Amino acid sequence: KEVLDVMLELASEGMTMLVVSHEMGFVKEAADRILFMDEGRIVEEMTPEEMRAATKNLDLAKEERTRQFLSKILV
């Protein structure tokens, strides 16, 4: 199995994990909470549902830094 598949399986079994990733598809599937960080600080917190909406409409992200990140990742 791929590493991400194993991690998804563990998450579905209820394992608590702290994961740092730029794989937004994986993050939206596996996470209960999504934290955006910049320079070592949390700048925004979202649910996977809020993240899905923000990837379709960047204006839904509250922070400019989050919008910048998402716009580069979604290209």
N, CA, C and O atoms as a Maestro MAE file, in Angstrom:
{
 s_m_m2io_version
 :::
 2.0.0
}

f_m_ct {
 s_m_title
 :::
 protein
 m_atom[300] {
  # First column is atom index #
  i_m_mmod_type
  r_m_x_coord
  r_m_y_coord
  r_m_z_coord
  i_m_residue_number
  s_m_chain_name
  s_m_pdb_residue_name
  s_m_pdb_atom_name
  i_m_atomic_number
  :::
  1 25 0.838 -1.198 0.000 1 A "LYS " " N  " 7
  2 3 0.000 0.000 0.000 1 A "LYS " " CA " 6
  3 2 0.870 1.244 0.000 1 A "LYS " " C  " 6
  4 15 1.988 1.256 0.514 1 A "LYS " " O  " 8
  5 25 0.321 2.275 -0.588 2 A "GLU " " N  " 7
  6 3 0.981 3.575 -0.548 2 A "GLU " " CA " 6
  7 2 0.871 4.153 0.859 2 A "GLU " " C  " 6
  8 15 -0.046 3.823 1.611 2 A "GLU " " O  " 8
  9 25 1.808 5.008 1.196 3 A "VAL " " N  " 7
  10 3 1.827 5.622 2.527 3 A "VAL " " CA " 6
  11 2 0.520 6.361 2.809 3 A "VAL " " C  " 6
  12 15 -0.045 6.218 3.893 3 A "VAL " " O  " 8
  13 25 0.034 7.145 1.852 4 A "LEU " " N  " 7
  14 3 -1.199 7.901 2.070 4 A "LEU " " CA " 6
  15 2 -2.391 6.979 2.297 4 A "LEU " " C  " 6
  16 15 -3.278 7.301 3.088 4 A "LEU " " O  " 8
  17 25 -2.424 5.839 1.614 5 A "ASP " " N  " 7
  18 3 -3.510 4.877 1.821 5 A "ASP " " CA " 6
  19 2 -3.491 4.323 3.239 5 A "ASP " " C  " 6
  20 15 -4.538 4.192 3.873 5 A "ASP " " O  " 8
  21 25 -2.306 3.999 3.732 6 A "VAL " " N  " 7
  22 3 -2.173 3.499 5.105 6 A "VAL " " CA " 6
  23 2 -2.623 4.566 6.095 6 A "VAL " " C  " 6
  24 15 -3.315 4.263 7.067 6 A "VAL " " O  " 8
  25 25 -2.234 5.804 5.850 7 A "MET " " N  " 7
  26 3 -2.627 6.890 6.749 7 A "MET " " CA " 6
  27 2 -4.141 7.100 6.734 7 A "MET " " C  " 6
  28 15 -4.735 7.346 7.784 7 A "MET " " O  " 8
  29 25 -4.773 7.007 5.568 8 A "LEU " " N  " 7
  30 3 -6.234 7.122 5.486 8 A "LEU " " CA " 6
  31 2 -6.909 5.998 6.264 8 A "LEU " " C  " 6
  32 15 -7.902 6.220 6.956 8 A "LEU " " O  " 8
  33 25 -6.366 4.800 6.144 9 A "GLU " " N  " 7
  34 3 -6.913 3.658 6.876 9 A "GLU " " CA " 6
  35 2 -6.806 3.881 8.384 9 A "GLU " " C  " 6
  36 15 -7.761 3.637 9.121 9 A "GLU " " O  " 8
  37 25 -5.653 4.340 8.834 10 A "LEU " " N  " 7
  38 3 -5.461 4.608 10.261 10 A "LEU " " CA " 6
  39 2 -6.409 5.701 10.750 10 A "LEU " " C  " 6
  40 15 -6.966 5.596 11.842 10 A "LEU " " O  " 8
  41 25 -6.591 6.743 9.952 11 A "ALA " " N  " 7
  42 3 -7.508 7.823 10.324 11 A "ALA " " CA " 6
  43 2 -8.938 7.299 10.432 11 A "ALA " " C  " 6
  44 15 -9.671 7.675 11.347 11 A "ALA " " O  " 8
  45 25 -9.334 6.435 9.505 12 A "SER " " N  " 7
  46 3 -10.696 5.883 9.541 12 A "SER " " CA " 6
  47 2 -10.907 4.985 10.753 12 A "SER " " C  " 6
  48 15 -12.039 4.785 11.193 12 A "SER " " O  " 8
  49 25 -9.812 4.443 11.293 13 A "GLU " " N  " 7
  50 3 -9.887 3.613 12.500 13 A "GLU " " CA " 6
  51 2 -9.848 4.458 13.770 13 A "GLU " " C  " 6
  52 15 -9.911 3.921 14.877 13 A "GLU " " O  " 8
  53 25 -9.745 5.774 13.615 14 A "GLY " " N  " 7
  54 3 -9.795 6.663 14.765 14 A "GLY " " CA " 6
  55 2 -8.453 7.063 15.341 14 A "GLY " " C  " 6
  56 15 -8.402 7.682 16.403 14 A "GLY " " O  " 8
  57 25 -7.363 6.725 14.667 15 A "MET " " N  " 7
  58 3 -6.049 7.109 15.182 15 A "MET " " CA " 6
  59 2 -5.865 8.620 15.075 15 A "MET " " C  " 6
  60 15 -6.169 9.227 14.048 15 A "MET " " O  " 8
  61 25 -5.368 9.206 16.140 16 A "THR " " N  " 7
  62 3 -5.049 10.629 16.135 16 A "THR " " CA " 6
  63 2 -3.676 10.818 15.508 16 A "THR " " C  " 6
  64 15 -2.712 10.155 15.893 16 A "THR " " O  " 8
  65 25 -3.593 11.728 14.539 17 A "MET " " N  " 7
  66 3 -2.323 12.001 13.865 17 A "MET " " CA " 6
  67 2 -2.169 13.497 13.661 17 A "MET " " C  " 6
  68 15 -3.148 14.219 13.472 17 A "MET " " O  " 8
  69 25 -0.953 13.937 13.702 18 A "LEU " " N  " 7
  70 3 -0.612 15.297 13.305 18 A "LEU " " CA " 6
  71 2 0.214 15.147 12.041 18 A "LEU " " C  " 6
  72 15 1.310 14.587 12.069 18 A "LEU " " O  " 8
  73 25 -0.314 15.649 10.931 19 A "VAL " " N  " 7
  74 3 0.311 15.445 9.624 19 A "VAL " " CA " 6
  75 2 0.567 16.798 8.976 19 A "VAL " " C  " 6
  76 15 -0.301 17.671 8.979 19 A "VAL " " O  " 8
  77 25 1.746 16.964 8.427 20 A "VAL " " N  " 7
  78 3 2.078 18.161 7.654 20 A "VAL " " CA " 6
  79 2 2.126 17.736 6.193 20 A "VAL " " C  " 6
  80 15 2.879 16.832 5.830 20 A "VAL " " O  " 8
  81 25 1.322 18.387 5.354 21 A "SER " " N  " 7
  82 3 1.244 17.960 3.958 21 A "SER " " CA " 6
  83 2 0.804 19.100 3.053 21 A "SER " " C  " 6
  84 15 0.066 19.999 3.456 21 A "SER " " O  " 8
  85 25 1.284 19.032 1.811 22 A "HIS " " N  " 7
  86 3 0.786 19.913 0.760 22 A "HIS " " CA " 6
  87 2 -0.174 19.150 -0.153 22 A "HIS " " C  " 6
  88 15 -0.662 19.705 -1.137 22 A "HIS " " O  " 8
  89 25 -0.449 17.885 0.163 23 A "GLU " " N  " 7
  90 3 -1.364 17.047 -0.614 23 A "GLU " " CA " 6
  91 2 -2.799 17.365 -0.198 23 A "GLU " " C  " 6
  92 15 -3.367 16.686 0.657 23 A "GLU " " O  " 8
  93 25 -3.377 18.391 -0.802 24 A "MET " " N  " 7
  94 3 -4.671 18.887 -0.358 24 A "MET " " CA " 6
  95 2 -5.793 17.863 -0.520 24 A "MET " " C  " 6
  96 15 -6.708 17.835 0.303 24 A "MET " " O  " 8
  97 25 -5.753 17.032 -1.541 25 A "GLY " " N  " 7
  98 3 -6.766 15.989 -1.695 25 A "GLY " " CA " 6
  99 2 -6.746 15.031 -0.520 25 A "GLY " " C  " 6
  100 15 -7.794 14.677 0.021 25 A "GLY " " O  " 8
  101 25 -5.558 14.614 -0.127 26 A "PHE " " N  " 7
  102 3 -5.397 13.739 1.033 26 A "PHE " " CA " 6
  103 2 -5.866 14.439 2.301 26 A "PHE " " C  " 6
  104 15 -6.585 13.855 3.111 26 A "PHE " " O  " 8
  105 25 -5.459 15.680 2.466 27 A "VAL " " N  " 7
  106 3 -5.814 16.444 3.666 27 A "VAL " " CA " 6
  107 2 -7.333 16.539 3.804 27 A "VAL " " C  " 6
  108 15 -7.873 16.331 4.891 27 A "VAL " " O  " 8
  109 25 -8.022 16.850 2.708 28 A "LYS " " N  " 7
  110 3 -9.482 16.993 2.759 28 A "LYS " " CA " 6
  111 2 -10.164 15.671 3.109 28 A "LYS " " C  " 6
  112 15 -11.225 15.666 3.733 28 A "LYS " " O  " 8
  113 25 -9.560 14.552 2.709 29 A "GLU " " N  " 7
  114 3 -10.133 13.238 2.993 29 A "GLU " " CA " 6
  115 2 -9.864 12.775 4.415 29 A "GLU " " C  " 6
  116 15 -10.743 12.198 5.054 29 A "GLU " " O  " 8
  117 25 -8.668 13.018 4.913 30 A "ALA " " N  " 7
  118 3 -8.228 12.410 6.169 30 A "ALA " " CA " 6
  119 2 -8.448 13.277 7.404 30 A "ALA " " C  " 6
  120 15 -8.553 12.753 8.513 30 A "ALA " " O  " 8
  121 25 -8.519 14.575 7.232 31 A "ALA " " N  " 7
  122 3 -8.473 15.482 8.387 31 A "ALA " " CA " 6
  123 2 -9.836 15.738 9.019 31 A "ALA " " C  " 6
  124 15 -10.870 15.714 8.353 31 A "ALA " " O  " 8
  125 25 -9.802 15.983 10.317 32 A "ASP " " N  " 7
  126 3 -10.952 16.524 11.040 32 A "ASP " " CA " 6
  127 2 -10.825 18.036 11.128 32 A "ASP " " C  " 6
  128 15 -11.816 18.766 11.097 32 A "ASP " " O  " 8
  129 25 -9.578 18.489 11.238 33 A "ARG " " N  " 7
  130 3 -9.256 19.922 11.313 33 A "ARG " " CA " 6
  131 2 -8.069 20.173 10.401 33 A "ARG " " C  " 6
  132 15 -7.163 19.345 10.300 33 A "ARG " " O  " 8
  133 25 -8.080 21.318 9.741 34 A "ILE " " N  " 7
  134 3 -6.979 21.708 8.860 34 A "ILE " " CA " 6
  135 2 -6.455 23.044 9.361 34 A "ILE " " C  " 6
  136 15 -7.207 24.008 9.500 34 A "ILE " " O  " 8
  137 25 -5.163 23.085 9.628 35 A "LEU " " N  " 7
  138 3 -4.523 24.313 10.097 35 A "LEU " " CA " 6
  139 2 -3.578 24.807 9.021 35 A "LEU " " C  " 6
  140 15 -2.780 24.035 8.489 35 A "LEU " " O  " 8
  141 25 -3.663 26.086 8.699 36 A "PHE " " N  " 7
  142 3 -2.728 26.708 7.775 36 A "PHE " " CA " 6
  143 2 -1.714 27.470 8.603 36 A "PHE " " C  " 6
  144 15 -2.069 28.238 9.497 36 A "PHE " " O  " 8
  145 25 -0.443 27.244 8.292 37 A "MET " " N  " 7
  146 3 0.624 27.886 9.050 37 A "MET " " CA " 6
  147 2 1.468 28.758 8.136 37 A "MET " " C  " 6
  148 15 1.617 28.477 6.947 37 A "MET " " O  " 8
  149 25 2.011 29.810 8.707 38 A "ASP " " N  " 7
  150 3 2.928 30.700 8.004 38 A "ASP " " CA " 6
  151 2 3.967 31.169 9.009 38 A "ASP " " C  " 6
  152 15 3.628 31.703 10.064 38 A "ASP " " O  " 8
  153 25 5.220 30.967 8.676 39 A "GLU " " N  " 7
  154 3 6.329 31.366 9.540 39 A "GLU " " CA " 6
  155 2 6.171 30.819 10.956 39 A "GLU " " C  " 6
  156 15 6.427 31.515 11.938 39 A "GLU " " O  " 8
  157 25 5.738 29.546 11.043 40 A "GLY " " N  " 7
  158 3 5.635 28.876 12.332 40 A "GLY " " CA " 6
  159 2 4.410 29.223 13.159 40 A "GLY " " C  " 6
  160 15 4.298 28.795 14.307 40 A "GLY " " O  " 8
  161 25 3.490 29.993 12.591 41 A "ARG " " N  " 7
  162 3 2.286 30.397 13.330 41 A "ARG " " CA " 6
  163 2 1.038 29.924 12.598 41 A "ARG " " C  " 6
  164 15 0.989 29.930 11.368 41 A "ARG " " O  " 8
  165 25 0.043 29.518 13.356 42 A "ILE " " N  " 7
  166 3 -1.245 29.145 12.767 42 A "ILE " " CA " 6
  167 2 -1.954 30.425 12.337 42 A "ILE " " C  " 6
  168 15 -2.201 31.316 13.150 42 A "ILE " " O  " 8
  169 25 -2.276 30.501 11.047 43 A "VAL " " N  " 7
  170 3 -2.957 31.695 10.542 43 A "VAL " " CA " 6
  171 2 -4.445 31.449 10.282 43 A "VAL " " C  " 6
  172 15 -5.232 32.394 10.227 43 A "VAL " " O  " 8
  173 25 -4.831 30.172 10.123 44 A "GLU " " N  " 7
  174 3 -6.244 29.881 9.876 44 A "GLU " " CA " 6
  175 2 -6.517 28.415 10.178 44 A "GLU " " C  " 6
  176 15 -5.661 27.551 9.984 44 A "GLU " " O  " 8
  177 25 -7.726 28.155 10.656 45 A "GLU " " N  " 7
  178 3 -8.187 26.792 10.912 45 A "GLU " " CA " 6
  179 2 -9.486 26.582 10.155 45 A "GLU " " C  " 6
  180 15 -10.360 27.449 10.141 45 A "GLU " " O  " 8
  181 25 -9.603 25.407 9.518 46 A "MET " " N  " 7
  182 3 -10.808 25.074 8.753 46 A "MET " " CA " 6
  183 2 -11.198 23.631 9.001 46 A "MET " " C  " 6
  184 15 -10.384 22.811 9.427 46 A "MET " " O  " 8
  185 25 -12.455 23.339 8.728 47 A "THR " " N  " 7
  186 3 -12.902 21.951 8.644 47 A "THR " " CA " 6
  187 2 -12.655 21.489 7.202 47 A "THR " " C  " 6
  188 15 -12.431 22.320 6.322 47 A "THR " " O  " 8
  189 25 -12.694 20.184 6.953 48 A "PRO " " N  " 7
  190 3 -12.566 19.729 5.560 48 A "PRO " " CA " 6
  191 2 -13.651 20.319 4.652 48 A "PRO " " C  " 6
  192 15 -13.393 20.614 3.486 48 A "PRO " " O  " 8
  193 25 -14.861 20.490 5.187 49 A "GLU " " N  " 7
  194 3 -15.950 21.070 4.393 49 A "GLU " " CA " 6
  195 2 -15.643 22.522 4.023 49 A "GLU " " C  " 6
  196 15 -15.867 22.943 2.888 49 A "GLU " " O  " 8
  197 25 -15.132 23.276 4.988 50 A "GLU " " N  " 7
  198 3 -14.756 24.665 4.714 50 A "GLU " " CA " 6
  199 2 -13.617 24.720 3.701 50 A "GLU " " C  " 6
  200 15 -13.576 25.609 2.851 50 A "GLU " " O  " 8
  201 25 -12.696 23.766 3.796 51 A "MET " " N  " 7
  202 3 -11.572 23.704 2.859 51 A "MET " " CA " 6
  203 2 -12.073 23.421 1.442 51 A "MET " " C  " 6
  204 15 -11.620 24.049 0.485 51 A "MET " " O  " 8
  205 25 -13.007 22.477 1.306 52 A "ARG " " N  " 7
  206 3 -13.571 22.169 -0.015 52 A "ARG " " CA " 6
  207 2 -14.212 23.417 -0.617 52 A "ARG " " C  " 6
  208 15 -14.024 23.712 -1.797 52 A "ARG " " O  " 8
  209 25 -14.961 24.141 0.194 53 A "ALA " " N  " 7
  210 3 -15.615 25.364 -0.286 53 A "ALA " " CA " 6
  211 2 -14.580 26.418 -0.661 53 A "ALA " " C  " 6
  212 15 -14.724 27.092 -1.681 53 A "ALA " " O  " 8
  213 25 -13.545 26.565 0.150 54 A "ALA " " N  " 7
  214 3 -12.516 27.583 -0.110 54 A "ALA " " CA " 6
  215 2 -11.701 27.261 -1.356 54 A "ALA " " C  " 6
  216 15 -11.212 28.174 -2.021 54 A "ALA " " O  " 8
  217 25 -11.546 25.979 -1.685 55 A "THR " " N  " 7
  218 3 -10.812 25.643 -2.906 55 A "THR " " CA " 6
  219 2 -11.623 25.997 -4.148 55 A "THR " " C  " 6
  220 15 -11.063 26.167 -5.231 55 A "THR " " O  " 8
  221 25 -12.944 26.107 -3.993 56 A "LYS " " N  " 7
  222 3 -13.802 26.515 -5.110 56 A "LYS " " CA " 6
  223 2 -13.992 28.022 -5.162 56 A "LYS " " C  " 6
  224 15 -14.214 28.594 -6.229 56 A "LYS " " O  " 8
  225 25 -13.902 28.660 -3.998 57 A "ASN " " N  " 7
  226 3 -14.074 30.110 -3.904 57 A "ASN " " CA " 6
  227 2 -13.069 30.628 -2.878 57 A "ASN " " C  " 6
  228 15 -13.335 30.600 -1.677 57 A "ASN " " O  " 8
  229 25 -11.925 31.096 -3.349 58 A "LEU " " N  " 7
  230 3 -10.838 31.511 -2.456 58 A "LEU " " CA " 6
  231 2 -11.254 32.598 -1.478 58 A "LEU " " C  " 6
  232 15 -10.656 32.728 -0.410 58 A "LEU " " O  " 8
  233 25 -12.269 33.379 -1.826 59 A "ASP " " N  " 7
  234 3 -12.720 34.445 -0.929 59 A "ASP " " CA " 6
  235 2 -13.296 33.901 0.378 59 A "ASP " " C  " 6
  236 15 -13.461 34.652 1.339 59 A "ASP " " O  " 8
  237 25 -13.602 32.604 0.422 60 A "LEU " " N  " 7
  238 3 -14.125 32.012 1.656 60 A "LEU " " CA " 6
  239 2 -13.032 31.809 2.705 60 A "LEU " " C  " 6
  240 15 -13.328 31.664 3.891 60 A "LEU " " O  " 8
  241 25 -11.777 31.797 2.272 61 A "ALA " " N  " 7
  242 3 -10.676 31.754 3.244 61 A "ALA " " CA " 6
  243 2 -10.616 33.108 3.935 61 A "ALA " " C  " 6
  244 15 -10.707 34.149 3.283 61 A "ALA " " O  " 8
  245 25 -10.462 33.093 5.253 62 A "LYS " " N  " 7
  246 3 -10.496 34.346 6.017 62 A "LYS " " CA " 6
  247 2 -9.216 35.154 5.877 62 A "LYS " " C  " 6
  248 15 -9.243 36.385 5.893 62 A "LYS " " O  " 8
  249 25 -8.102 34.459 5.740 63 A "GLU " " N  " 7
  250 3 -6.799 35.133 5.742 63 A "GLU " " CA " 6
  251 2 -6.197 35.205 4.341 63 A "GLU " " C  " 6
  252 15 -6.288 34.255 3.563 63 A "GLU " " O  " 8
  253 25 -5.594 36.321 4.040 64 A "GLU " " N  " 7
  254 3 -4.942 36.519 2.738 64 A "GLU " " CA " 6
  255 2 -3.859 35.474 2.501 64 A "GLU " " C  " 6
  256 15 -3.713 34.976 1.385 64 A "GLU " " O  " 8
  257 25 -3.107 35.141 3.531 65 A "ARG " " N  " 7
  258 3 -2.016 34.162 3.376 65 A "ARG " " CA " 6
  259 2 -2.576 32.796 2.986 65 A "ARG " " C  " 6
  260 15 -1.960 32.083 2.193 65 A "ARG " " O  " 8
  261 25 -3.714 32.430 3.521 66 A "THR " " N  " 7
  262 3 -4.358 31.164 3.149 66 A "THR " " CA " 6
  263 2 -4.793 31.213 1.691 66 A "THR " " C  " 6
  264 15 -4.598 30.247 0.953 66 A "THR " " O  " 8
  265 25 -5.380 32.325 1.273 67 A "ARG " " N  " 7
  266 3 -5.796 32.472 -0.138 67 A "ARG " " CA " 6
  267 2 -4.594 32.364 -1.071 67 A "ARG " " C  " 6
  268 15 -4.680 31.726 -2.120 67 A "ARG " " O  " 8
  269 25 -3.479 32.980 -0.698 68 A "GLN " " N  " 7
  270 3 -2.268 32.906 -1.521 68 A "GLN " " CA " 6
  271 2 -1.796 31.462 -1.647 68 A "GLN " " C  " 6
  272 15 -1.477 31.002 -2.743 68 A "GLN " " O  " 8
  273 25 -1.753 30.752 -0.528 69 A "PHE " " N  " 7
  274 3 -1.315 29.354 -0.538 69 A "PHE " " CA " 6
  275 2 -2.230 28.515 -1.423 69 A "PHE " " C  " 6
  276 15 -1.756 27.790 -2.298 69 A "PHE " " O  " 8
  277 25 -3.523 28.610 -1.202 70 A "LEU " " N  " 7
  278 3 -4.464 27.808 -1.980 70 A "LEU " " CA " 6
  279 2 -4.391 28.127 -3.463 70 A "LEU " " C  " 6
  280 15 -4.497 27.222 -4.292 70 A "LEU " " O  " 8
  281 25 -4.213 29.387 -3.813 71 A "SER " " N  " 7
  282 3 -4.148 29.752 -5.234 71 A "SER " " CA " 6
  283 2 -2.931 29.126 -5.910 71 A "SER " " C  " 6
  284 15 -2.995 28.780 -7.090 71 A "SER " " O  " 8
  285 25 -1.835 28.976 -5.189 72 A "LYS " " N  " 7
  286 3 -0.633 28.354 -5.771 72 A "LYS " " CA " 6
  287 2 -0.759 26.839 -5.832 72 A "LYS " " C  " 6
  288 15 -0.311 26.220 -6.797 72 A "LYS " " O  " 8
  289 25 -1.358 26.242 -4.820 73 A "ILE " " N  " 7
  290 3 -1.518 24.788 -4.769 73 A "ILE " " CA " 6
  291 2 -2.529 24.313 -5.806 73 A "ILE " " C  " 6
  292 15 -2.383 23.224 -6.361 73 A "ILE " " O  " 8
  293 25 -3.544 25.115 -6.070 74 A "LEU " " N  " 7
  294 3 -4.638 24.699 -6.949 74 A "LEU " " CA " 6
  295 2 -4.379 24.955 -8.424 74 A "LEU " " C  " 6
  296 15 -5.239 24.663 -9.254 74 A "LEU " " O  " 8
  297 25 -3.235 25.485 -8.764 75 A "VAL " " N  " 7
  298 3 -2.924 25.799 -10.167 75 A "VAL " " CA " 6
  299 2 -2.847 24.539 -10.989 75 A "VAL " " C  " 6
  300 15 -2.596 24.601 -12.193 75 A "VAL " " O  " 8
  :::
 }
 m_bond[299] {
  # First column is bond index #
  i_m_from
  i_m_to
  i_m_order
  :::
  1 1 2 1
  2 2 3 1
  3 3 4 2
  4 3 5 1
  5 5 6 1
  6 6 7 1
  7 7 8 2
  8 7 9 1
  9 9 10 1
  10 10 11 1
  11 11 12 2
  12 11 13 1
  13 13 14 1
  14 14 15 1
  15 15 16 2
  16 15 17 1
  17 17 18 1
  18 18 19 1
  19 19 20 2
  20 19 21 1
  21 21 22 1
  22 22 23 1
  23 23 24 2
  24 23 25 1
  25 25 26 1
  26 26 27 1
  27 27 28 2
  28 27 29 1
  29 29 30 1
  30 30 31 1
  31 31 32 2
  32 31 33 1
  33 33 34 1
  34 34 35 1
  35 35 36 2
  36 35 37 1
  37 37 38 1
  38 38 39 1
  39 39 40 2
  40 39 41 1
  41 41 42 1
  42 42 43 1
  43 43 44 2
  44 43 45 1
  45 45 46 1
  46 46 47 1
  47 47 48 2
  48 47 49 1
  49 49 50 1
  50 50 51 1
  51 51 52 2
  52 51 53 1
  53 53 54 1
  54 54 55 1
  55 55 56 2
  56 55 57 1
  57 57 58 1
  58 58 59 1
  59 59 60 2
  60 59 61 1
  61 61 62 1
  62 62 63 1
  63 63 64 2
  64 63 65 1
  65 65 66 1
  66 66 67 1
  67 67 68 2
  68 67 69 1
  69 69 70 1
  70 70 71 1
  71 71 72 2
  72 71 73 1
  73 73 74 1
  74 74 75 1
  75 75 76 2
  76 75 77 1
  77 77 78 1
  78 78 79 1
  79 79 80 2
  80 79 81 1
  81 81 82 1
  82 82 83 1
  83 83 84 2
  84 83 85 1
  85 85 86 1
  86 86 87 1
  87 87 88 2
  88 87 89 1
  89 89 90 1
  90 90 91 1
  91 91 92 2
  92 91 93 1
  93 93 94 1
  94 94 95 1
  95 95 96 2
  96 95 97 1
  97 97 98 1
  98 98 99 1
  99 99 100 2
  100 99 101 1
  101 101 102 1
  102 102 103 1
  103 103 104 2
  104 103 105 1
  105 105 106 1
  106 106 107 1
  107 107 108 2
  108 107 109 1
  109 109 110 1
  110 110 111 1
  111 111 112 2
  112 111 113 1
  113 113 114 1
  114 114 115 1
  115 115 116 2
  116 115 117 1
  117 117 118 1
  118 118 119 1
  119 119 120 2
  120 119 121 1
  121 121 122 1
  122 122 123 1
  123 123 124 2
  124 123 125 1
  125 125 126 1
  126 126 127 1
  127 127 128 2
  128 127 129 1
  129 129 130 1
  130 130 131 1
  131 131 132 2
  132 131 133 1
  133 133 134 1
  134 134 135 1
  135 135 136 2
  136 135 137 1
  137 137 138 1
  138 138 139 1
  139 139 140 2
  140 139 141 1
  141 141 142 1
  142 142 143 1
  143 143 144 2
  144 143 145 1
  145 145 146 1
  146 146 147 1
  147 147 148 2
  148 147 149 1
  149 149 150 1
  150 150 151 1
  151 151 152 2
  152 151 153 1
  153 153 154 1
  154 154 155 1
  155 155 156 2
  156 155 157 1
  157 157 158 1
  158 158 159 1
  159 159 160 2
  160 159 161 1
  161 161 162 1
  162 162 163 1
  163 163 164 2
  164 163 165 1
  165 165 166 1
  166 166 167 1
  167 167 168 2
  168 167 169 1
  169 169 170 1
  170 170 171 1
  171 171 172 2
  172 171 173 1
  173 173 174 1
  174 174 175 1
  175 175 176 2
  176 175 177 1
  177 177 178 1
  178 178 179 1
  179 179 180 2
  180 179 181 1
  181 181 182 1
  182 182 183 1
  183 183 184 2
  184 183 185 1
  185 185 186 1
  186 186 187 1
  187 187 188 2
  188 187 189 1
  189 189 190 1
  190 190 191 1
  191 191 192 2
  192 191 193 1
  193 193 194 1
  194 194 195 1
  195 195 196 2
  196 195 197 1
  197 197 198 1
  198 198 199 1
  199 199 200 2
  200 199 201 1
  201 201 202 1
  202 202 203 1
  203 203 204 2
  204 203 205 1
  205 205 206 1
  206 206 207 1
  207 207 208 2
  208 207 209 1
  209 209 210 1
  210 210 211 1
  211 211 212 2
  212 211 213 1
  213 213 214 1
  214 214 215 1
  215 215 216 2
  216 215 217 1
  217 217 218 1
  218 218 219 1
  219 219 220 2
  220 219 221 1
  221 221 222 1
  222 222 223 1
  223 223 224 2
  224 223 225 1
  225 225 226 1
  226 226 227 1
  227 227 228 2
  228 227 229 1
  229 229 230 1
  230 230 231 1
  231 231 232 2
  232 231 233 1
  233 233 234 1
  234 234 235 1
  235 235 236 2
  236 235 237 1
  237 237 238 1
  238 238 239 1
  239 239 240 2
  240 239 241 1
  241 241 242 1
  242 242 243 1
  243 243 244 2
  244 243 245 1
  245 245 246 1
  246 246 247 1
  247 247 248 2
  248 247 249 1
  249 249 250 1
  250 250 251 1
  251 251 252 2
  252 251 253 1
  253 253 254 1
  254 254 255 1
  255 255 256 2
  256 255 257 1
  257 257 258 1
  258 258 259 1
  259 259 260 2
  260 259 261 1
  261 261 262 1
  262 262 263 1
  263 263 264 2
  264 263 265 1
  265 265 266 1
  266 266 267 1
  267 267 268 2
  268 267 269 1
  269 269 270 1
  270 270 271 1
  271 271 272 2
  272 271 273 1
  273 273 274 1
  274 274 275 1
  275 275 276 2
  276 275 277 1
  277 277 278 1
  278 278 279 1
  279 279 280 2
  280 279 281 1
  281 281 282 1
  282 282 283 1
  283 283 284 2
  284 283 285 1
  285 285 286 1
  286 286 287 1
  287 287 288 2
  288 287 289 1
  289 289 290 1
  290 290 291 1
  291 291 292 2
  292 291 293 1
  293 293 294 1
  294 294 295 1
  295 295 296 2
  296 295 297 1
  297 297 298 1
  298 298 299 1
  299 299 300 2
  :::
 }
}
